[in-house]
Amino acid sequence: QVQLFESGGGSAQTGGSLRLYCEASGYTESIYSMAWFRQVLGKGRAGVAAIVSDGMTSYADSVKGRFTISKDNAKNTLYLQMNSLKPEDTAMYYCAVLAHVWVGYPAPLEAYDYDYWGQGTQVTVSS
């Protein structure tokens, strides 16, 4: 079991920045990749960015060049630096962990591939 706790969400204006945090606890040795997803009311969870245990990253096209995913293995913490925010970035953001054998590379950005989820943190971007 892996437990995840997100923080760092809030409000920003268009063009602003926010940094999200996700602290993992429990059986963290089982983690292959970690990712950020976002969800707006009435839609499914969409992959934003993912990072494999070796540091390889993958991003959704909509956030490339604006968002950066990173992790601190010593602190078991995942980050998402969000710059140049747009109103369409407004969503609930979730941290997720893939903790099973995975043969693909880099990490996937499909929600159904992930095993554990945090409770979410809201990001609101105003124009």
Secondary structure as a PSIPRED ss2 file (coil, helix, strand):
# PSIPRED VFORMAT (PSIPRED V4.0)

   1 Q C   1.000  0.000  0.000
   2 V E   0.000  0.000  1.000
   3 Q E   0.000  0.000  1.000
   4 L E   0.000  0.000  1.000
   5 F E   0.000  0.000  1.000
   6 E E   0.000  0.000  1.000
   7 S E   0.000  0.000  1.000
   8 G C   1.000  0.000  0.000
   9 G C   1.000  0.000  0.000
  10 G E   0.000  0.000  1.000
  11 S E   0.000  0.000  1.000
  12 A E   0.000  0.000  1.000
  13 Q E   0.000  0.000  1.000
  14 T C   1.000  0.000  0.000
  15 G C   1.000  0.000  0.000
  16 G C   1.000  0.000  0.000
  17 S C   1.000  0.000  0.000
  18 L E   0.000  0.000  1.000
  19 R E   0.000  0.000  1.000
  20 L E   0.000  0.000  1.000
  21 Y E   0.000  0.000  1.000
  22 C E   0.000  0.000  1.000
  23 E E   0.000  0.000  1.000
  24 A E   0.000  0.000  1.000
  25 S E   0.000  0.000  1.000
  26 G E   0.000  0.000  1.000
  27 Y C   1.000  0.000  0.000
  28 T H   0.000  1.000  0.000
  29 E H   0.000  1.000  0.000
  30 S H   0.000  1.000  0.000
  31 I C   1.000  0.000  0.000
  32 Y C   1.000  0.000  0.000
  33 S E   0.000  0.000  1.000
  34 M E   0.000  0.000  1.000
  35 A E   0.000  0.000  1.000
  36 W E   0.000  0.000  1.000
  37 F E   0.000  0.000  1.000
  38 R E   0.000  0.000  1.000
  39 Q E   0.000  0.000  1.000
  40 V C   1.000  0.000  0.000
  41 L C   1.000  0.000  0.000
  42 G C   1.000  0.000  0.000
  43 K C   1.000  0.000  0.000
  44 G C   1.000  0.000  0.000
  45 R C   1.000  0.000  0.000
  46 A E   0.000  0.000  1.000
  47 G E   0.000  0.000  1.000
  48 V E   0.000  0.000  1.000
  49 A E   0.000  0.000  1.000
  50 A E   0.000  0.000  1.000
  51 I E   0.000  0.000  1.000
  52 V E   0.000  0.000  1.000
  53 S C   1.000  0.000  0.000
  54 D C   1.000  0.000  0.000
  55 G C   1.000  0.000  0.000
  56 M C   1.000  0.000  0.000
  57 T E   0.000  0.000  1.000
  58 S E   0.000  0.000  1.000
  59 Y E   0.000  0.000  1.000
  60 A C   1.000  0.000  0.000
  61 D H   0.000  1.000  0.000
  62 S H   0.000  1.000  0.000
  63 V H   0.000  1.000  0.000
  64 K C   1.000  0.000  0.000
  65 G C   1.000  0.000  0.000
  66 R C   1.000  0.000  0.000
  67 F E   0.000  0.000  1.000
  68 T E   0.000  0.000  1.000
  69 I E   0.000  0.000  1.000
  70 S E   0.000  0.000  1.000
  71 K E   0.000  0.000  1.000
  72 D E   0.000  0.000  1.000
  73 N H   0.000  1.000  0.000
  74 A H   0.000  1.000  0.000
  75 K H   0.000  1.000  0.000
  76 N C   1.000  0.000  0.000
  77 T E   0.000  0.000  1.000
  78 L E   0.000  0.000  1.000
  79 Y E   0.000  0.000  1.000
  80 L E   0.000  0.000  1.000
  81 Q E   0.000  0.000  1.000
  82 M E   0.000  0.000  1.000
  83 N C   1.000  0.000  0.000
  84 S C   1.000  0.000  0.000
  85 L C   1.000  0.000  0.000
  86 K C   1.000  0.000  0.000
  87 P H   0.000  1.000  0.000
  88 E H   0.000  1.000  0.000
  89 D H   0.000  1.000  0.000
  90 T C   1.000  0.000  0.000
  91 A E   0.000  0.000  1.000
  92 M E   0.000  0.000  1.000
  93 Y E   0.000  0.000  1.000
  94 Y E   0.000  0.000  1.000
  95 C E   0.000  0.000  1.000
  96 A E   0.000  0.000  1.000
  97 V E   0.000  0.000  1.000
  98 L E   0.000  0.000  1.000
  99 A C   1.000  0.000  0.000
 100 H C   1.000  0.000  0.000
 101 V C   1.000  0.000  0.000
 102 W C   1.000  0.000  0.000
 103 V C   1.000  0.000  0.000
 104 G C   1.000  0.000  0.000
 105 Y C   1.000  0.000  0.000
 106 P C   1.000  0.000  0.000
 107 A C   1.000  0.000  0.000
 108 P C   1.000  0.000  0.000
 109 L C   1.000  0.000  0.000
 110 E C   1.000  0.000  0.000
 111 A H   0.000  1.000  0.000
 112 Y H   0.000  1.000  0.000
 113 D H   0.000  1.000  0.000
 114 Y C   1.000  0.000  0.000
 115 D C   1.000  0.000  0.000
 116 Y E   0.000  0.000  1.000
 117 W E   0.000  0.000  1.000
 118 G C   1.000  0.000  0.000
 119 Q C   1.000  0.000  0.000
 120 G C   1.000  0.000  0.000
 121 T E   0.000  0.000  1.000
 122 Q E   0.000  0.000  1.000
 123 V E   0.000  0.000  1.000
 124 T E   0.000  0.000  1.000
 125 V E   0.000  0.000  1.000
 126 S E   0.000  0.000  1.000
 127 S C   1.000  0.000  0.000
